[in-house]
Amino acid sequence: MDLMLPDAGWTTCLFMLAVTTTLGVSIPVGINIGVINAPSGYIKAWSNLTIFELYGTVLSPGSLDTFFSVVVSIFLIGGVVGSLGGAVIADKFGRKKSYLLCGILHTVGGFCFIFCRELKSVELLLLGRMLVGLAAGLTTGVLPMYLAEVSPTKLRGTISTLCGLGLTAGVVVGQIVSLDQVLGTKDSWQYGISCFTILNIFCYVPYAWLPESPKYLYSVKDDPDEALRAIRILFGQNAIGDDYVKLQRENAGTASISSNSEQNLKIALADSNPTTRSMWSVINDPTLRLPLILVCALQGGQQLSGINAVFYYSVSIFESVGLSSMSAKFANLGVGCLNLLVGALSPYLMAHFNRRTLCLISCSLCTLNMFGVAMVIHFIDLVSWFNYACIIVILLYIIFFQLGLGPIPFFIGSELFELCSRPSAMALGSLSSWGCNFLVGMFFPHLTNAWGAFAFLPCSVTCVLLTLLVLFYLPETRGRNVCDIMVLVSKGFKSKVV
């Protein structure tokens, strides 16, 4: 059973929770994504010297590139592992303590970065990247769920987008910090890659005043009294009557049953059971198969749709127009700022427009833009003005991406699954996201070498498949109860969602 929160608006506590979680863990995740590439030359030189001094081995250029690829990719591996553990941790320790664990992992990883150079330890550098990767995977699995569960229905979409918005902002902050003019220098790169630890203060200072998820306390911990206290911390002492939770529990057996159908009865009974479901039971449940496919496809497809490939390729495109290497990096930063600017509109968009409509528009337009990117880059030497067309198409892609494909996958699982299966579903979605992110990082450069501009075509195909999946199988979730949505998707690919 999913406890209905008061249909209230913003409160001081809710606002503080939304802001501090975004600053405390979401932005640090983005910083760790965006900060590592610019100072790569300095990190390689230091690593080579340190390995020689400690082990008497001089790495060849190829071996050094391989070592640095490990430094980069171990973060993504940590994200995969963190995603897998998210469901267990979120239900065993609660959403609030899981959020605190994200902050602790970030802080410990940051200190590893700070001291790795002073202690001359490449092992600390690798350990730090692994720890912040674990924190990132846990954050993307737990935080959207925590935010959705403390939000009233009318604010659920607005608040749930803050995790993705924080990641986008963090990438831009990481790009700025890693510039040569800031902390991306030979002598200060270790402070650049650890600067996010300052933001971790927002995890710890207000922590004592933040409530646990009332829905978690009520349905998972089976503690209605604590759930009532958490609701009053969030929405005020007069937000809910003393007998409200008791009445909800007494009426749980019938309140969520809208008809006498066997399917609705099955879902209602499952929803009234506070027992947490394992990943395996969620995977094997045929009534959850379609929503699970939707969550994993949207989160994984978000990474495969071309956004990471665009950021990988944008510097070389700007250089092809005639910009210097430094100017191209600043232009790339401008692309990141546009990504953040449009992403900042997502809370408003989620509050005023239907998720399904936004996702359809976003996926279909991204399909056209990815195809356009491939064609324009392929023929860039034949048509003079295609240099500028490349920039325009890339900028349009970023705008269309942030309309729906950027923010929606982060929180859609919290609107498709009831509480007992939500942690496992969100963890599997996060696993899909980090796994596909890892695939892009590992294989897109090789695909570019083999196919050239046509390496963007698989991204376009991914967007086509996502468009079809959303068109036929994603129900509208804005302002609707989870139990009603579950009925719509319970018959798998035979479901009628519109």
C-alpha positions as CSV (number, residue, x, y, z in Angstrom):
1,M,0.0,0.0,0.0
2,D,1.3,3.4,-1.0
3,L,0.6,6.1,1.7
4,M,-1.1,9.2,0.2
5,L,0.7,12.3,1.3
6,P,-1.3,15.6,1.9
7,D,-2.0,17.4,-1.3
8,A,0.1,20.3,-0.2
9,G,2.5,22.6,-2.0
10,W,6.1,23.7,-1.1
11,T,7.0,23.8,2.6
12,T,10.2,25.0,4.2
13,C,11.3,21.4,5.0
14,L,10.5,20.1,1.6
15,F,12.4,22.9,-0.1
16,M,15.4,22.4,2.2
17,L,15.4,18.7,1.5
18,A,15.2,19.2,-2.3
19,V,18.0,21.8,-2.3
20,T,20.4,20.1,0.1
21,T,20.2,16.7,-1.6
22,T,20.8,18.3,-5.0
23,L,23.8,20.2,-3.7
24,G,25.1,17.5,-1.4
25,V,25.2,14.5,-3.8
26,S,23.7,15.1,-7.3
27,I,26.0,17.9,-8.3
28,P,29.1,16.0,-7.0
29,V,28.2,13.1,-9.3
30,G,28.1,15.4,-12.3
31,I,31.4,17.0,-11.2
32,N,33.1,13.6,-11.2
33,I,31.8,13.0,-14.7
34,G,32.9,16.3,-16.2
35,V,36.1,17.1,-14.3
36,I,38.5,14.3,-15.3
37,N,39.2,14.8,-19.0
38,A,40.7,18.3,-19.2
39,P,43.6,17.6,-16.8
40,S,44.2,14.2,-18.2
41,G,47.7,15.1,-19.5
42,Y,48.8,16.2,-16.1
43,I,47.4,13.2,-14.4
44,K,49.1,10.9,-16.9
45,A,52.5,12.6,-16.4
46,W,52.2,12.4,-12.6
47,S,51.1,8.7,-12.8
48,N,54.0,7.8,-15.0
49,L,56.5,9.5,-12.7
50,T,54.9,8.0,-9.6
51,I,54.9,4.5,-11.0
52,F,58.5,4.9,-12.0
53,E,59.6,6.1,-8.5
54,L,57.7,3.4,-6.7
55,Y,58.1,0.4,-9.0
56,G,60.9,1.3,-11.3
57,T,58.7,0.9,-14.4
58,V,58.3,3.4,-17.2
59,L,55.0,3.1,-19.0
60,S,54.9,3.3,-22.7
61,P,52.5,5.8,-24.3
62,G,50.1,3.0,-25.0
63,S,50.3,1.6,-21.5
64,L,49.8,5.1,-20.1
65,D,46.7,5.6,-22.2
66,T,45.4,2.2,-21.0
67,F,46.1,3.2,-17.3
68,F,44.2,6.4,-17.7
69,S,41.3,4.6,-19.4
70,V,41.2,2.5,-16.2
71,V,41.1,5.7,-14.1
72,V,38.1,6.9,-16.2
73,S,36.2,3.6,-16.5
74,I,36.6,2.5,-12.9
75,F,34.2,5.3,-12.0
76,L,31.6,3.7,-14.3
77,I,32.2,0.2,-12.9
78,G,31.7,1.7,-9.5
79,G,28.4,3.1,-10.8
80,V,27.3,-0.3,-11.9
81,V,28.1,-1.9,-8.6
82,G,26.5,1.0,-6.6
83,S,23.3,0.6,-8.7
84,L,23.2,-3.2,-7.9
85,G,23.4,-2.5,-4.1
86,G,21.0,0.4,-4.2
87,A,17.8,-1.7,-3.7
88,V,19.2,-3.6,-0.7
89,I,20.7,-0.6,1.0
90,A,17.6,1.6,0.4
91,D,15.3,-0.9,2.1
92,K,17.7,-2.1,4.8
93,F,18.8,1.3,6.1
94,G,16.1,3.6,4.6
95,R,16.1,6.3,2.0
96,K,17.6,8.9,4.4
97,K,20.5,6.9,5.6
98,S,21.2,5.7,2.0
99,Y,21.4,9.4,1.0
100,L,23.9,10.0,3.9
101,L,26.0,7.0,2.7
102,C,26.2,8.6,-0.8
103,G,27.7,11.7,0.9
104,I,30.1,9.7,2.9
105,L,31.4,7.8,-0.1
106,H,31.8,11.0,-2.0
107,T,33.8,12.6,0.9
108,V,36.1,9.6,1.4
109,G,36.7,9.5,-2.4
110,G,37.5,13.2,-2.4
111,F,40.1,12.9,0.4
112,C,41.7,10.0,-1.6
113,F,42.1,12.5,-4.5
114,I,43.5,15.2,-2.2
115,F,46.1,13.0,-0.6
116,C,47.0,10.7,-3.6
117,R,49.6,13.2,-4.8
118,E,51.1,14.0,-1.4
119,L,51.4,10.3,-0.6
120,K,52.6,9.4,-4.1
121,S,49.9,6.7,-4.5
122,V,48.2,5.9,-7.8
123,E,46.3,3.3,-5.8
124,L,44.6,6.1,-3.9
125,L,43.6,7.8,-7.1
126,L,42.0,4.5,-8.3
127,L,40.4,3.9,-5.0
128,G,38.9,7.4,-5.0
129,R,37.5,7.0,-8.5
130,M,35.9,3.7,-7.4
131,L,34.4,5.2,-4.3
132,V,32.8,8.2,-6.1
133,G,31.6,5.7,-8.7
134,L,29.9,3.7,-6.0
135,A,28.4,6.9,-4.7
136,A,27.2,7.9,-8.1
137,G,25.4,4.6,-8.8
138,L,23.8,4.7,-5.4
139,T,22.7,8.3,-5.8
140,T,21.0,7.7,-9.2
141,G,19.2,4.7,-7.8
142,V,18.1,6.0,-4.4
143,L,17.8,9.8,-4.6
144,P,15.0,10.1,-7.2
145,M,13.1,7.5,-5.2
146,Y,13.6,9.4,-1.9
147,L,12.5,12.7,-3.5
148,A,9.4,11.1,-5.1
149,E,8.3,9.5,-1.9
150,V,8.5,12.8,0.1
151,S,6.6,14.8,-2.5
152,P,2.9,15.4,-2.8
153,T,1.4,14.2,-6.1
154,K,1.3,17.6,-7.7
155,L,5.0,18.3,-7.0
156,R,6.3,14.8,-7.6
157,G,7.5,15.4,-11.1
158,T,9.0,18.8,-10.3
159,I,11.0,17.6,-7.3
160,S,12.0,14.3,-8.9
161,T,13.8,16.1,-11.8
162,L,16.2,17.7,-9.4
163,C,18.5,14.6,-9.4
164,G,19.0,14.8,-13.2
165,L,19.3,18.6,-13.1
166,G,22.0,18.3,-10.4
167,L,24.0,15.9,-12.6
168,T,23.8,18.3,-15.5
169,A,24.8,21.3,-13.4
170,G,27.7,19.2,-11.9
171,V,29.1,18.4,-15.4
172,V,29.3,22.1,-16.1
173,V,30.9,22.9,-12.8
174,G,33.4,20.1,-13.5
175,Q,34.2,21.5,-16.9
176,I,34.8,25.0,-15.4
177,V,36.9,23.8,-12.5
178,S,39.1,21.7,-14.8
179,L,40.0,24.6,-17.0
180,D,43.7,25.7,-17.0
181,Q,42.6,29.1,-15.7
182,V,41.0,27.5,-12.6
183,L,42.2,24.3,-11.0
184,G,43.1,22.2,-14.1
185,T,46.8,22.9,-13.9
186,K,49.9,20.9,-13.3
187,D,50.2,21.8,-9.7
188,S,46.5,21.9,-8.6
189,W,44.7,19.2,-10.6
190,Q,44.2,17.1,-7.4
191,Y,42.2,19.9,-5.9
192,G,40.2,20.3,-9.0
193,I,39.0,16.7,-9.0
194,S,38.3,16.8,-5.3
195,C,36.5,20.2,-5.1
196,F,33.1,18.5,-4.8
197,T,33.9,17.6,-1.2
198,I,33.0,21.2,-0.3
199,L,29.4,20.5,-1.4
200,N,29.2,17.4,0.7
201,I,28.8,19.7,3.7
202,F,25.1,20.0,2.6
203,C,24.7,16.2,3.3
204,Y,25.8,16.6,6.9
205,V,24.7,20.0,8.3
206,P,20.9,19.7,7.8
207,Y,20.8,15.9,8.0
208,A,19.3,15.8,11.5
209,W,16.3,17.9,10.4
210,L,15.5,15.9,7.3
211,P,12.7,13.4,7.6
212,E,12.7,9.8,6.4
213,S,10.4,8.9,3.6
214,P,6.9,8.5,5.2
215,K,5.9,6.0,2.6
216,Y,9.0,3.9,3.4
217,L,8.2,4.0,7.1
218,Y,4.5,3.1,6.6
219,S,4.7,0.4,4.0
220,V,8.2,-1.1,4.4
221,K,9.0,-0.6,8.1
222,D,5.3,-1.0,9.0
223,D,5.6,1.9,11.4
224,P,2.5,4.2,11.0
225,D,3.4,6.4,14.0
226,E,6.8,7.3,12.6
227,A,5.3,7.9,9.2
228,L,2.8,10.3,10.8
229,R,5.7,12.2,12.5
230,A,7.6,12.3,9.2
231,I,4.6,13.8,7.4
232,R,4.2,16.5,10.0
233,I,7.9,17.4,9.8
234,L,7.5,17.7,6.0
235,F,4.1,19.5,5.8
236,G,3.5,20.9,9.3
237,Q,1.8,19.8,12.5
238,N,-1.7,20.3,11.1
239,A,-1.0,18.5,7.8
240,I,-2.7,15.3,8.8
241,G,-5.1,14.1,11.5
242,D,-4.1,11.5,14.1
243,D,-6.6,9.0,12.9
244,Y,-5.7,9.3,9.2
245,V,-3.0,6.6,9.0
246,K,-5.1,4.2,11.1
247,L,-8.1,4.6,8.7
248,Q,-5.9,4.1,5.7
249,R,-4.6,0.8,7.2
250,E,-8.1,-0.4,8.0
251,N,-9.4,0.4,4.5
252,A,-6.3,-0.9,2.7
253,G,-7.9,-4.1,1.6
254,T,-10.7,-2.3,-0.4
255,A,-9.6,1.2,-1.1
256,S,-7.3,0.4,-4.0
257,I,-9.7,-2.0,-5.7
258,S,-11.5,-0.3,-8.5
259,S,-13.3,-3.4,-9.9
260,N,-13.9,-7.1,-9.2
261,S,-11.3,-8.2,-11.8
262,E,-8.8,-10.8,-10.7
263,Q,-6.0,-8.6,-12.0
264,N,-6.9,-5.6,-9.9
265,L,-7.4,-7.7,-6.8
266,K,-3.9,-9.3,-7.3
267,I,-2.3,-5.8,-7.6
268,A,-4.2,-4.5,-4.6
269,L,-3.1,-7.3,-2.4
270,A,0.5,-7.0,-3.6
271,D,0.4,-3.3,-2.8
272,S,-0.9,-3.8,0.7
273,N,2.0,-6.2,1.5
274,P,4.9,-4.2,3.0
275,T,7.4,-7.0,2.3
276,T,10.2,-5.7,0.0
277,R,10.7,-7.7,-3.2
278,S,14.0,-8.8,-4.5
279,M,15.4,-8.0,-7.9
280,W,14.8,-11.6,-9.1
281,S,11.2,-11.6,-8.0
282,V,10.6,-8.3,-9.8
283,I,12.3,-9.6,-12.9
284,N,10.2,-12.8,-12.9
285,D,6.8,-11.1,-12.2
286,P,4.9,-10.9,-15.5
287,T,2.8,-8.1,-14.3
288,L,5.9,-6.0,-13.7
289,R,7.7,-6.9,-16.9
290,L,6.5,-4.0,-19.1
291,P,7.2,-1.3,-16.5
292,L,10.6,-2.8,-15.8
293,I,11.4,-2.8,-19.5
294,L,10.3,0.8,-19.7
295,V,12.5,1.9,-16.8
296,C,15.6,0.0,-18.1
297,A,15.1,1.0,-21.7
298,L,14.6,4.7,-20.9
299,Q,17.6,4.9,-18.5
300,G,19.9,2.9,-20.8
301,G,18.5,4.5,-23.9
302,Q,19.2,7.9,-22.4
303,Q,22.9,7.1,-22.4
304,L,22.9,5.4,-25.9
305,S,20.8,8.2,-27.5
306,G,23.9,10.3,-28.3
307,I,24.3,12.8,-25.5
308,N,27.6,11.4,-24.3
309,A,28.8,11.0,-27.9
310,V,27.9,14.6,-28.6
311,F,30.1,15.8,-25.8
312,Y,32.8,13.5,-26.9
313,Y,32.8,14.8,-30.4
314,S,31.9,18.5,-29.9
315,V,35.5,19.8,-29.4
316,S,36.7,18.3,-32.7
317,I,33.6,19.8,-34.5
318,F,34.4,23.3,-33.0
319,E,38.0,22.9,-34.1
320,S,36.9,22.0,-37.6
321,V,35.2,25.4,-37.8
322,G,38.5,27.1,-37.2
323,L,38.6,27.6,-33.5
324,S,41.8,27.0,-31.6
325,S,42.1,24.1,-29.1
326,M,41.5,26.4,-26.2
327,S,38.6,28.2,-27.8
328,A,37.0,24.8,-28.8
329,K,37.2,23.8,-25.1
330,F,35.4,27.0,-24.1
331,A,32.8,26.4,-26.8
332,N,32.3,22.9,-25.5
333,L,31.7,24.5,-22.1
334,G,29.1,26.7,-23.8
335,V,27.4,23.5,-25.0
336,G,27.4,22.2,-21.4
337,C,25.9,25.5,-20.2
338,L,23.1,25.3,-22.8
339,N,22.5,21.7,-21.6
340,L,22.1,23.1,-18.0
341,L,20.0,26.1,-19.1
342,V,17.4,24.0,-20.9
343,G,17.6,21.3,-18.1
344,A,16.7,24.0,-15.6
345,L,13.3,24.2,-17.3
346,S,12.6,20.6,-16.5
347,P,10.9,21.2,-13.1
348,Y,8.5,23.6,-14.8
349,L,7.9,21.2,-17.8
350,M,7.2,18.2,-15.5
351,A,4.7,20.2,-13.5
352,H,2.7,21.6,-16.4
353,F,3.0,19.0,-19.2
354,N,2.4,15.3,-19.5
355,R,5.4,13.0,-19.3
356,R,4.3,10.8,-22.2
357,T,3.9,13.8,-24.5
358,L,7.2,15.3,-23.6
359,C,9.0,12.0,-24.0
360,L,7.5,11.4,-27.4
361,I,8.5,14.8,-28.7
362,S,12.0,14.5,-27.2
363,C,12.7,11.0,-28.5
364,S,11.4,11.7,-32.0
365,L,13.2,15.0,-32.5
366,C,16.4,13.5,-31.1
367,T,16.1,10.8,-33.8
368,L,16.1,13.4,-36.5
369,N,18.9,15.4,-35.0
370,M,21.2,12.4,-34.5
371,F,20.7,11.4,-38.1
372,G,21.4,15.0,-39.1
373,V,24.6,15.1,-37.0
374,A,25.8,11.9,-38.8
375,M,25.0,13.3,-42.3
376,V,26.3,16.8,-41.8
377,I,29.6,15.6,-40.3
378,H,30.1,13.0,-43.0
379,F,29.7,15.6,-45.8
380,I,31.3,18.4,-43.9
381,D,34.2,18.7,-46.4
382,L,31.9,18.9,-49.4
383,V,29.7,21.8,-48.3
384,S,31.3,24.9,-46.8
385,W,28.4,25.9,-44.5
386,F,28.1,22.4,-43.0
387,N,30.7,23.5,-40.4
388,Y,28.2,25.8,-38.9
389,A,25.3,23.4,-39.6
390,C,27.1,20.9,-37.3
391,I,27.0,23.3,-34.4
392,I,23.4,24.2,-35.0
393,V,22.3,20.5,-35.1
394,I,24.2,19.7,-32.0
395,L,22.7,22.7,-30.1
396,L,19.2,21.7,-31.3
397,Y,19.8,18.1,-30.1
398,I,20.7,19.2,-26.6
399,I,17.5,21.3,-26.4
400,F,15.3,18.4,-27.6
401,F,17.1,16.0,-25.3
402,Q,16.4,18.0,-22.2
403,L,12.7,18.3,-23.1
404,G,12.1,14.8,-21.9
405,L,14.7,12.2,-22.6
406,G,17.1,13.9,-20.2
407,P,15.0,14.3,-17.0
408,I,12.2,11.7,-17.3
409,P,14.2,8.4,-17.1
410,F,15.7,9.4,-13.7
411,F,12.3,9.3,-11.9
412,I,9.9,7.4,-14.1
413,G,10.5,4.2,-12.1
414,S,9.1,5.9,-9.0
415,E,5.8,6.5,-10.8
416,L,5.5,3.1,-12.4
417,F,6.2,0.9,-9.4
418,E,4.6,0.6,-6.0
419,L,6.8,0.7,-2.9
420,C,7.6,-3.0,-2.3
421,S,9.1,-3.4,-5.8
422,R,10.3,0.2,-6.4
423,P,13.8,-0.1,-4.9
424,S,14.7,-3.1,-7.1
425,A,13.2,-1.5,-10.2
426,M,15.0,1.7,-9.6
427,A,18.3,-0.2,-9.0
428,L,17.9,-2.1,-12.2
429,G,17.2,1.1,-14.1
430,S,20.3,2.7,-12.6
431,L,22.3,-0.4,-13.5
432,S,21.1,-0.1,-17.1
433,S,22.1,3.6,-17.2
434,W,25.6,3.1,-15.8
435,G,26.1,-0.1,-17.9
436,C,25.2,1.7,-21.1
437,N,27.3,4.7,-20.1
438,F,30.3,2.4,-19.7
439,L,29.6,0.9,-23.2
440,V,29.6,4.4,-24.8
441,G,32.8,5.3,-23.0
442,M,34.6,2.1,-24.1
443,F,33.3,1.6,-27.6
444,F,32.2,4.9,-29.1
445,P,35.8,6.1,-29.8
446,H,36.5,2.7,-31.6
447,L,33.3,3.0,-33.5
448,T,34.2,6.5,-34.6
449,N,37.6,5.3,-35.9
450,A,35.9,2.5,-37.9
451,W,32.7,4.3,-39.1
452,G,33.5,8.0,-38.9
453,A,30.4,10.1,-38.6
454,F,28.2,7.1,-39.1
455,A,29.0,6.2,-35.5
456,F,26.1,8.5,-34.6
457,L,23.6,6.3,-36.6
458,P,23.2,3.7,-33.8
459,C,22.2,6.6,-31.5
460,S,19.5,7.6,-34.0
461,V,18.3,4.0,-34.1
462,T,18.1,4.0,-30.3
463,C,16.0,7.1,-30.3
464,V,13.6,5.5,-32.9
465,L,13.2,2.4,-30.7
466,L,12.6,4.6,-27.6
467,T,10.0,6.6,-29.6
468,L,8.1,3.5,-30.5
469,L,8.3,2.1,-27.0
470,V,6.9,5.3,-25.5
471,L,4.2,5.6,-28.1
472,F,2.7,2.2,-27.6
473,Y,3.6,1.3,-24.0
474,L,4.3,4.2,-21.7
475,P,1.2,5.4,-19.8
476,E,0.7,8.9,-18.7
477,T,1.8,9.1,-15.0
478,R,1.4,12.8,-14.1
479,G,-1.0,13.3,-11.2
480,R,-2.1,9.6,-11.2
481,N,-2.0,7.0,-8.4
482,V,0.6,4.3,-8.8
483,C,-2.0,1.6,-8.3
484,D,-4.0,2.9,-11.3
485,I,-0.9,3.0,-13.5
486,M,0.0,-0.6,-12.5
487,V,-3.3,-1.9,-13.8
488,L,-2.6,-0.3,-17.2
489,V,0.8,-2.0,-17.6
490,S,0.1,-5.3,-15.9
491,K,-0.6,-7.3,-19.1
492,G,2.9,-6.8,-20.5
493,F,3.0,-6.0,-24.3
494,K,-0.7,-6.7,-24.5
495,S,-1.4,-3.7,-22.3
496,K,-3.5,-0.8,-23.6
497,V,-2.0,2.3,-22.1
498,V,-3.9,5.0,-24.1
